[in-house]
Amino acid sequence: MRATNRKAPLDGNVSFMRLVDDVTDHVITQGEFAIAVGASERTVQNWSRG
């Protein structure tokens, strides 16, 4: 059996960090997210790491 990095689907108890990580993994890049929220890409990377 192979280990994966997949996370469980988002549920009703979602932290901001988890949301950032999920969005930047599957929808937009961290750079695009940074522009959208007015933060640096480094800040977004830190958010996604928790």
C-alpha distance matrix in Angstrom:
0.0 3.8 6.7 9.6 13.2 14.0 16.4 17.6 20.6 23.9 25.8 29.5 29.0 28.4 29.5 31.2 28.7 25.8 27.9 28.7 25.2 24.1 27.2 27.1 23.5 24.2 27.9 30.1 30.0 30.8 34.1 35.0 34.2 36.3 39.2 38.9 39.2 41.5 39.4 38.5 35.1 34.6 35.2 32.6 30.0 30.9 30.7 27.2 26.1 27.8
3.8 0.0 3.8 6.4 10.1 11.5 14.3 16.2 19.1 22.2 24.6 28.3 27.7 26.6 27.4 28.8 26.1 23.3 25.4 25.9 22.2 21.3 24.4 23.9 20.3 21.2 25.0 27.0 26.6 27.3 30.6 31.7 30.9 33.0 35.9 35.8 36.1 38.3 36.1 35.0 31.6 31.1 31.9 29.3 26.6 27.7 27.7 24.1 23.1 25.1
6.7 3.8 0.0 3.8 7.0 8.9 11.5 13.7 16.9 19.7 22.1 25.6 24.7 23.4 24.0 25.4 22.6 20.0 22.3 22.8 19.1 18.6 21.8 21.3 17.9 19.3 23.1 24.9 24.3 24.7 28.1 29.3 28.3 30.1 33.2 33.1 33.1 35.3 33.0 32.0 28.7 28.0 28.6 26.2 23.5 24.3 24.2 20.7 19.5 21.4
9.6 6.4 3.8 0.0 3.8 5.5 8.6 11.3 14.1 16.8 19.5 23.1 22.4 20.8 21.4 22.5 19.8 17.1 19.0 19.4 15.8 15.0 18.1 17.7 14.2 15.5 19.3 21.1 20.8 21.3 24.7 25.7 24.7 26.8 29.7 29.5 29.7 32.0 29.8 29.0 25.7 25.3 25.8 23.1 20.7 21.8 21.5 17.9 17.1 19.2
13.2 10.1 7.0 3.8 0.0 3.8 6.4 9.9 12.4 14.5 17.5 20.9 19.9 17.9 18.1 19.0 16.2 13.6 15.7 15.8 12.1 11.8 15.0 14.4 11.1 13.0 16.7 18.3 17.8 18.0 21.5 22.6 21.3 23.2 26.3 26.1 26.1 28.4 26.2 25.4 22.2 21.8 22.1 19.4 17.0 18.1 17.7 14.1 13.5 15.6
14.0 11.5 8.9 5.5 3.8 0.0 3.8 6.8 8.9 11.5 14.5 18.1 17.7 15.9 16.8 17.9 15.7 12.5 14.1 15.0 11.6 10.1 13.4 13.8 10.5 11.3 15.0 17.2 17.5 18.1 21.8 22.2 20.8 23.2 26.0 25.3 25.4 28.1 26.3 26.0 23.0 23.0 23.0 19.9 18.1 19.4 18.2 14.6 14.8 16.4
16.4 14.3 11.5 8.6 6.4 3.8 0.0 3.8 6.3 8.4 11.1 14.6 14.0 12.4 13.6 15.1 13.3 9.8 11.6 13.2 10.3 8.8 12.4 13.5 11.0 11.9 15.1 17.4 18.0 18.1 21.9 22.1 20.1 22.5 25.4 24.3 24.0 26.9 25.2 25.3 22.7 22.7 22.0 19.0 17.7 18.3 16.6 13.3 13.7 14.5
17.6 16.2 13.7 11.3 9.9 6.8 3.8 0.0 3.8 6.4 8.4 12.1 12.0 11.3 13.4 15.6 14.5 10.8 12.2 14.7 12.5 10.4 13.8 15.7 13.5 13.6 16.4 19.2 20.4 20.6 24.3 24.1 21.9 24.4 27.2 25.7 25.3 28.4 27.1 27.7 25.3 25.4 24.3 21.3 20.5 20.9 18.7 15.7 16.4 16.6
20.6 19.1 16.9 14.1 12.4 8.9 6.3 3.8 0.0 3.8 6.3 10.0 11.0 10.1 12.8 14.6 14.4 10.6 10.8 13.7 12.2 9.2 12.0 14.6 12.9 12.2 14.3 17.4 19.2 19.8 23.3 22.5 20.3 23.2 25.6 23.7 23.5 26.9 26.0 27.0 24.8 25.5 24.2 20.9 20.7 21.4 18.7 16.0 17.5 17.6
23.9 22.2 19.7 16.8 14.5 11.5 8.4 6.4 3.8 0.0 3.8 7.0 7.8 6.6 9.6 11.4 11.9 8.3 8.0 11.5 11.0 8.3 10.7 13.8 13.0 12.5 13.9 16.7 18.6 18.7 22.1 21.2 18.5 21.2 23.6 21.4 20.9 24.4 23.6 25.0 23.2 23.9 22.2 19.0 19.3 19.8 16.7 14.5 16.4 15.9
25.8 24.6 22.1 19.5 17.5 14.5 11.1 8.4 6.3 3.8 0.0 3.8 5.5 6.3 9.9 12.4 13.6 10.5 10.4 14.1 14.1 11.9 14.0 17.2 16.7 16.2 17.3 20.0 22.0 21.9 25.2 24.2 21.2 23.8 26.2 23.7 22.8 26.4 25.8 27.5 26.0 26.6 24.5 21.5 22.1 22.1 18.8 17.2 18.8 17.6
29.5 28.3 25.6 23.1 20.9 18.1 14.6 12.1 10.0 7.0 3.8 0.0 3.8 5.9 9.5 12.0 14.1 11.8 11.2 15.0 15.8 14.1 15.6 19.0 19.2 18.7 19.2 21.6 23.6 23.2 26.4 25.1 21.9 24.2 26.4 23.6 22.4 26.0 25.7 27.8 26.8 27.4 24.8 22.2 23.3 22.9 19.3 18.4 20.2 18.4
29.0 27.7 24.7 22.4 19.9 17.7 14.0 12.0 11.0 7.8 5.5 3.8 0.0 3.8 6.7 9.9 11.7 9.9 10.3 13.9 14.6 13.7 15.6 18.5 18.9 19.2 19.9 21.9 23.4 22.4 25.6 24.8 21.4 23.3 25.9 23.4 21.7 25.0 24.2 26.2 25.4 25.4 22.7 20.5 21.4 20.4 17.0 16.4 17.7 15.5
28.4 26.6 23.4 20.8 17.9 15.9 12.4 11.3 10.1 6.6 6.3 5.9 3.8 0.0 3.8 6.6 8.3 6.4 6.6 10.1 11.0 10.3 12.2 14.9 15.5 16.1 16.7 18.4 19.7 18.6 21.8 21.1 17.7 19.6 22.2 20.0 18.4 21.6 20.7 22.6 21.6 21.8 19.2 16.8 17.8 17.1 13.6 12.8 14.6 12.7
29.5 27.4 24.0 21.4 18.1 16.8 13.6 13.4 12.8 9.6 9.9 9.5 6.7 3.8 0.0 3.8 5.4 5.2 6.3 8.7 9.9 10.6 12.3 14.3 15.4 16.7 17.3 18.2 18.9 17.1 20.2 20.0 16.4 17.6 20.6 18.7 16.6 19.5 18.1 19.9 19.2 19.0 16.2 14.2 15.2 14.0 10.5 10.5 12.0 9.5
31.2 28.8 25.4 22.5 19.0 17.9 15.1 15.6 14.6 11.4 12.4 12.0 9.9 6.6 3.8 0.0 3.8 5.5 5.1 6.2 8.6 9.9 10.5 12.1 14.1 15.5 15.5 15.7 16.3 14.2 17.0 16.8 13.1 14.0 16.9 15.1 12.8 15.7 14.4 16.4 15.9 16.0 13.1 11.0 12.7 11.8 8.0 8.7 11.0 9.0
28.7 26.1 22.6 19.8 16.2 15.7 13.3 14.5 14.4 11.9 13.6 14.1 11.7 8.3 5.4 3.8 0.0 3.8 5.4 5.1 6.1 8.6 10.0 10.6 12.1 14.3 15.0 15.0 14.8 12.5 15.6 16.1 12.7 13.5 16.8 15.8 13.7 16.1 14.2 15.2 14.2 13.8 11.3 9.1 9.8 8.8 5.3 5.2 7.2 5.6
25.8 23.3 20.0 17.1 13.6 12.5 9.8 10.8 10.6 8.3 10.5 11.8 9.9 6.4 5.2 5.5 3.8 0.0 3.8 5.5 5.1 6.1 8.5 9.9 10.5 12.3 13.5 14.4 14.8 13.3 16.8 17.0 13.8 15.4 18.6 17.3 15.9 18.7 17.0 18.0 16.4 16.4 14.4 11.6 11.8 11.6 8.5 6.7 8.6 7.8
27.9 25.4 22.3 19.0 15.7 14.1 11.6 12.2 10.8 8.0 10.4 11.2 10.3 6.6 6.3 5.1 5.4 3.8 0.0 3.8 5.4 5.1 6.0 8.4 9.8 10.7 11.0 12.0 13.1 12.1 15.3 14.7 11.4 13.6 16.3 14.4 13.4 16.6 15.7 17.2 15.7 16.5 14.4 11.3 12.5 12.9 9.5 8.1 11.1 10.6
28.7 25.9 22.8 19.4 15.8 15.0 13.2 14.7 13.7 11.5 14.1 15.0 13.9 10.1 8.7 6.2 5.1 5.5 3.8 0.0 3.8 5.5 5.2 6.0 8.4 10.1 10.1 9.9 10.2 8.5 11.8 11.6 8.3 10.2 13.2 11.9 10.9 13.8 12.4 13.5 11.9 12.9 11.0 7.6 9.0 10.0 6.9 5.5 9.2 9.5
25.2 22.2 19.1 15.8 12.1 11.6 10.3 12.5 12.2 11.0 14.1 15.8 14.6 11.0 9.9 8.6 6.1 5.1 5.4 3.8 0.0 3.8 5.6 5.3 6.0 8.6 10.0 10.3 10.1 8.8 12.5 13.0 10.5 12.3 15.5 14.8 14.2 16.7 14.9 15.2 12.8 13.3 12.2 8.9 8.6 9.9 7.7 4.5 7.4 8.8
24.1 21.3 18.6 15.0 11.8 10.1 8.8 10.4 9.2 8.3 11.9 14.1 13.7 10.3 10.6 9.9 8.6 6.1 5.1 5.5 3.8 0.0 3.8 5.6 5.2 6.2 7.9 9.6 10.6 10.6 14.2 13.8 11.5 14.2 16.9 15.6 15.6 18.6 17.4 18.0 15.6 16.6 15.6 12.1 12.1 13.6 11.2 8.3 11.0 12.1
27.2 24.4 21.8 18.1 15.0 13.4 12.4 13.8 12.0 10.7 14.0 15.6 15.6 12.2 12.3 10.5 10.0 8.5 6.0 5.2 5.6 3.8 0.0 3.8 5.5 5.4 5.1 6.3 8.1 8.6 11.7 10.6 8.4 11.7 13.8 12.3 12.8 15.9 15.3 16.2 14.0 15.8 14.9 11.1 12.0 14.1 11.7 9.4 12.8 14.0
27.1 23.9 21.3 17.7 14.4 13.8 13.5 15.7 14.6 13.8 17.2 19.0 18.5 14.9 14.3 12.1 10.6 9.9 8.4 6.0 5.3 5.6 3.8 0.0 3.8 5.7 5.8 5.1 5.0 5.3 8.8 8.6 7.1 9.9 12.3 11.8 12.6 15.0 13.9 13.9 11.1 13.0 12.8 9.0 9.3 12.1 10.6 8.1 11.3 13.4
23.5 20.3 17.9 14.2 11.1 10.5 11.0 13.5 12.9 13.0 16.7 19.2 18.9 15.5 15.4 14.1 12.1 10.5 9.8 8.4 6.0 5.2 5.5 3.8 0.0 3.8 6.4 7.2 7.1 8.2 11.6 11.7 10.8 13.5 15.9 15.6 16.4 18.8 17.4 17.1 14.0 15.3 15.5 11.9 11.2 13.9 12.7 9.4 11.8 14.2
24.2 21.2 19.3 15.5 13.0 11.3 11.9 13.6 12.2 12.5 16.2 18.7 19.2 16.1 16.7 15.5 14.3 12.3 10.7 10.1 8.6 6.2 5.4 5.7 3.8 0.0 3.8 6.4 8.1 10.3 13.2 12.3 11.7 15.0 16.8 15.8 17.2 20.0 19.3 19.4 16.5 18.4 18.4 14.7 14.5 17.3 15.6 12.6 15.3 17.4
27.9 25.0 23.1 19.3 16.7 15.0 15.1 16.4 14.3 13.9 17.3 19.2 19.9 16.7 17.3 15.5 15.0 13.5 11.0 10.1 10.0 7.9 5.1 5.8 6.4 3.8 0.0 3.8 7.0 9.6 11.8 9.9 9.5 13.2 14.3 12.9 14.8 17.7 17.6 18.2 15.7 18.2 18.0 14.3 15.1 17.9 16.1 13.7 16.9 18.7
30.1 27.0 24.9 21.1 18.3 17.2 17.4 19.2 17.4 16.7 20.0 21.6 21.9 18.4 18.2 15.7 15.0 14.4 12.0 9.9 10.3 9.6 6.3 5.1 7.2 6.4 3.8 0.0 3.8 6.6 8.1 6.2 6.6 10.0 10.9 10.2 12.5 14.8 14.7 15.0 12.5 15.4 15.6 12.0 13.0 16.2 14.8 12.9 16.2 18.2
30.0 26.6 24.3 20.8 17.8 17.5 18.0 20.4 19.2 18.6 22.0 23.6 23.4 19.7 18.9 16.3 14.8 14.8 13.1 10.2 10.1 10.6 8.1 5.0 7.1 8.1 7.0 3.8 0.0 3.8 5.3 5.2 6.3 8.6 10.1 10.6 12.5 14.0 13.2 12.6 9.6 12.4 13.3 10.0 10.4 14.0 13.4 11.5 14.5 17.0
30.8 27.3 24.7 21.3 18.0 18.1 18.1 20.6 19.8 18.7 21.9 23.2 22.4 18.6 17.1 14.2 12.5 13.3 12.1 8.5 8.8 10.6 8.6 5.3 8.2 10.3 9.6 6.6 3.8 0.0 3.8 5.5 5.0 6.0 8.7 9.8 10.6 11.8 10.2 9.3 6.2 8.8 9.5 6.3 6.9 10.4 10.1 8.9 11.8 14.1
34.1 30.6 28.1 24.7 21.5 21.8 21.9 24.3 23.3 22.1 25.2 26.4 25.6 21.8 20.2 17.0 15.6 16.8 15.3 11.8 12.5 14.2 11.7 8.8 11.6 13.2 11.8 8.1 5.3 3.8 0.0 3.8 5.4 5.0 6.4 8.7 10.2 10.3 9.2 7.9 5.4 8.9 10.1 8.0 9.1 12.5 12.6 12.2 14.9 17.1
35.0 31.7 29.3 25.7 22.6 22.2 22.1 24.1 22.5 21.2 24.2 25.1 24.8 21.1 20.0 16.8 16.1 17.0 14.7 11.6 13.0 13.8 10.6 8.6 11.7 12.3 9.9 6.2 5.2 5.5 3.8 0.0 3.8 5.4 5.2 6.2 8.8 9.8 10.1 10.1 8.5 12.1 12.5 9.9 11.8 15.0 14.2 13.7 16.9 18.8
34.2 30.9 28.3 24.7 21.3 20.8 20.1 21.9 20.3 18.5 21.2 21.9 21.4 17.7 16.4 13.1 12.7 13.8 11.4 8.3 10.5 11.5 8.4 7.1 10.8 11.7 9.5 6.6 6.3 5.0 5.4 3.8 0.0 3.8 5.4 5.0 6.3 8.3 8.2 9.2 8.0 11.1 10.4 7.5 10.1 12.7 11.2 11.0 14.5 15.8
36.3 33.0 30.1 26.8 23.2 23.2 22.5 24.4 23.2 21.2 23.8 24.2 23.3 19.6 17.6 14.0 13.5 15.4 13.6 10.2 12.3 14.2 11.7 9.9 13.5 15.0 13.2 10.0 8.6 6.0 5.0 5.4 3.8 0.0 3.8 5.5 5.4 5.7 4.8 5.5 5.3 8.5 7.8 6.1 9.1 11.3 10.6 11.4 14.5 15.7
39.2 35.9 33.2 29.7 26.3 26.0 25.4 27.2 25.6 23.6 26.2 26.4 25.9 22.2 20.6 16.9 16.8 18.6 16.3 13.2 15.5 16.9 13.8 12.3 15.9 16.8 14.3 10.9 10.1 8.7 6.4 5.2 5.4 3.8 0.0 3.8 5.6 5.1 6.4 7.5 8.0 11.6 11.1 9.8 12.8 15.0 14.3 15.1 18.2 19.4
38.9 35.8 33.1 29.5 26.1 25.3 24.3 25.7 23.7 21.4 23.7 23.6 23.4 20.0 18.7 15.1 15.8 17.3 14.4 11.9 14.8 15.6 12.3 11.8 15.6 15.8 12.9 10.2 10.6 9.8 8.7 6.2 5.0 5.5 3.8 0.0 3.8 5.7 7.9 10.2 10.7 14.0 12.7 10.8 14.1 16.1 14.4 15.2 18.6 19.3
39.2 36.1 33.1 29.7 26.1 25.4 24.0 25.3 23.5 20.9 22.8 22.4 21.7 18.4 16.6 12.8 13.7 15.9 13.4 10.9 14.2 15.6 12.8 12.6 16.4 17.2 14.8 12.5 12.5 10.6 10.2 8.8 6.3 5.4 5.6 3.8 0.0 3.8 5.7 8.9 10.2 12.7 10.6 9.3 13.0 14.1 12.2 13.8 17.1 17.1
41.5 38.3 35.3 32.0 28.4 28.1 26.9 28.4 26.9 24.4 26.4 26.0 25.0 21.6 19.5 15.7 16.1 18.7 16.6 13.8 16.7 18.6 15.9 15.0 18.8 20.0 17.7 14.8 14.0 11.8 10.3 9.8 8.3 5.7 5.1 5.7 3.8 0.0 3.8 7.0 9.4 11.8 10.1 10.0 13.5 14.5 13.5 15.5 18.4 18.6
39.4 36.1 33.0 29.8 26.2 26.3 25.2 27.1 26.0 23.6 25.8 25.7 24.2 20.7 18.1 14.4 14.2 17.0 15.7 12.4 14.9 17.4 15.3 13.9 17.4 19.3 17.6 14.7 13.2 10.2 9.2 10.1 8.2 4.8 6.4 7.9 5.7 3.8 0.0 3.8 6.5 8.2 6.3 6.9 10.3 11.1 10.6 12.9 15.3 15.7
38.5 35.0 32.0 29.0 25.4 26.0 25.3 27.7 27.0 25.0 27.5 27.8 26.2 22.6 19.9 16.4 15.2 18.0 17.2 13.5 15.2 18.0 16.2 13.9 17.1 19.4 18.2 15.0 12.6 9.3 7.9 10.1 9.2 5.5 7.5 10.2 8.9 7.0 3.8 0.0 3.8 5.3 5.2 6.5 8.8 10.0 10.8 12.7 14.5 15.7
35.1 31.6 28.7 25.7 22.2 23.0 22.7 25.3 24.8 23.2 26.0 26.8 25.4 21.6 19.2 15.9 14.2 16.4 15.7 11.9 12.8 15.6 14.0 11.1 14.0 16.5 15.7 12.5 9.6 6.2 5.4 8.5 8.0 5.3 8.0 10.7 10.2 9.4 6.5 3.8 0.0 3.8 5.4 5.1 6.2 8.7 9.8 10.6 12.5 14.4
34.6 31.1 28.0 25.3 21.8 23.0 22.7 25.4 25.5 23.9 26.6 27.4 25.4 21.8 19.0 16.0 13.8 16.4 16.5 12.9 13.3 16.6 15.8 13.0 15.3 18.4 18.2 15.4 12.4 8.8 8.9 12.1 11.1 8.5 11.6 14.0 12.7 11.8 8.2 5.3 3.8 0.0 3.8 5.4 5.0 6.3 8.7 9.9 10.7 12.6
35.2 31.9 28.6 25.8 22.1 23.0 22.0 24.3 24.2 22.2 24.5 24.8 22.7 19.2 16.2 13.1 11.3 14.4 14.4 11.0 12.2 15.6 14.9 12.8 15.5 18.4 18.0 15.6 13.3 9.5 10.1 12.5 10.4 7.8 11.1 12.7 10.6 10.1 6.3 5.2 5.4 3.8 0.0 3.8 5.4 5.1 6.2 8.7 9.9 10.7
32.6 29.3 26.2 23.1 19.4 19.9 19.0 21.3 20.9 19.0 21.5 22.2 20.5 16.8 14.2 11.0 9.1 11.6 11.3 7.6 8.9 12.1 11.1 9.0 11.9 14.7 14.3 12.0 10.0 6.3 8.0 9.9 7.5 6.1 9.8 10.8 9.3 10.0 6.9 6.5 5.1 5.4 3.8 0.0 3.8 5.3 4.9 6.2 8.6 9.9
30.0 26.6 23.5 20.7 17.0 18.1 17.7 20.5 20.7 19.3 22.1 23.3 21.4 17.8 15.2 12.7 9.8 11.8 12.5 9.0 8.6 12.1 12.0 9.3 11.2 14.5 15.1 13.0 10.4 6.9 9.1 11.8 10.1 9.1 12.8 14.1 13.0 13.5 10.3 8.8 6.2 5.0 5.4 3.8 0.0 3.8 5.4 5.2 6.3 8.8
30.9 27.7 24.3 21.8 18.1 19.4 18.3 20.9 21.4 19.8 22.1 22.9 20.4 17.1 14.0 11.8 8.8 11.6 12.9 10.0 9.9 13.6 14.1 12.1 13.9 17.3 17.9 16.2 14.0 10.4 12.5 15.0 12.7 11.3 15.0 16.1 14.1 14.5 11.1 10.0 8.7 6.3 5.1 5.3 3.8 0.0 3.8 5.5 5.2 6.3
30.7 27.7 24.2 21.5 17.7 18.2 16.6 18.7 18.7 16.7 18.8 19.3 17.0 13.6 10.5 8.0 5.3 8.5 9.5 6.9 7.7 11.2 11.7 10.6 12.7 15.6 16.1 14.8 13.4 10.1 12.6 14.2 11.2 10.6 14.3 14.4 12.2 13.5 10.6 10.8 9.8 8.7 6.2 4.9 5.4 3.8 0.0 3.8 5.4 5.2
27.2 24.1 20.7 17.9 14.1 14.6 13.3 15.7 16.0 14.5 17.2 18.4 16.4 12.8 10.5 8.7 5.2 6.7 8.1 5.5 4.5 8.3 9.4 8.1 9.4 12.6 13.7 12.9 11.5 8.9 12.2 13.7 11.0 11.4 15.1 15.2 13.8 15.5 12.9 12.7 10.6 9.9 8.7 6.2 5.2 5.5 3.8 0.0 3.8 5.5
26.1 23.1 19.5 17.1 13.5 14.8 13.7 16.4 17.5 16.4 18.8 20.2 17.7 14.6 12.0 11.0 7.2 8.6 11.1 9.2 7.4 11.0 12.8 11.3 11.8 15.3 16.9 16.2 14.5 11.8 14.9 16.9 14.5 14.5 18.2 18.6 17.1 18.4 15.3 14.5 12.5 10.7 9.9 8.6 6.3 5.2 5.4 3.8 0.0 3.8
27.8 25.1 21.4 19.2 15.6 16.4 14.5 16.6 17.6 15.9 17.6 18.4 15.5 12.7 9.5 9.0 5.6 7.8 10.6 9.5 8.8 12.1 14.0 13.4 14.2 17.4 18.7 18.2 17.0 14.1 17.1 18.8 15.8 15.7 19.4 19.3 17.1 18.6 15.7 15.7 14.4 12.6 10.7 9.9 8.8 6.3 5.2 5.5 3.8 0.0
